[in-house]
Amino acid sequence: MAVNVPLDEMSVEEKLQLLEAVWADLSRVPDELESPAWHKDVLEETERRVQSGEATFSDWQKAKGSIRDRLK
């Protein structure tokens, strides 16, 4: 089924609302959503890094500020 959405005519806010509506619909049936195989590998690697102490964590507000600073 082809769906034509006039993305070039939509505002950023409208596009985000569309994404949210699609995600809300998909999340109603989580058992039908299968994670890609690589996702398990990434989660296991992250868990390994946390357990070994290699992973570092940042306060979310500080992390957002740091990302914004790098994008300027």
N, C-alpha and C positions, 0 to 999 in steps of 0.2 A: 504494500500500500504506500503510495507516494503522498507525502504531505507537503503542501506548498505554504510556507510561512514567509510573509514579506519582511524578512529580517532587515533589509536595507531601509525600510520605512518605519521600523520600530525604534523607540528610544531605548536607552540602556535600561531604564527602569522597567519598561515593558518586556524586554528580553529576560531580565532577572525574574520577573513574575512568571513568565512562561517556563523558565527552568524550574522554578519552585513548584509550579503546578505539575510538571512532568515528574519531578522527583517524588512529590506527595503521592501521585498515582502509582509509581513504581514501588514505593515503600509499603503500599497496602498488601503486597504479595511478596514478602522477603524470601520465601522459600523458592520462588521462581527466579530469583536473581542469583546467579552463580559467580563467585569471585574468580578472576583469572588465576591460572596456576602460579604465576610469578608473585601474586599477592601473598601467598603463604610463605614463600621464600623471604620476602621483605619483612614480614612480621616476625619470622624466626630470627632473622639477622638483627632486627631491632631488639628483640628480647635478649639475645646473646649479648649485645652491647650494653644493655641496661644491667644485666646480671654481672658482667665483668667490670662495670664501672666506667667503661669507655664513653657511654652516652652522657651528654650534658643537657641540662634543661634550663630554660629561661622563663622568666615571668612573661606572660602573654603580652602585656602592655609594652614591656621593654622590647620584646621580639618584634612587635609590629613597628615600633619606632625605628628599630635597627633596619628593618626591611625598607621602610620608607626612606631612610637616610641613604641607603645604597642605591635606591631607584632615582634619586635626584641628580 
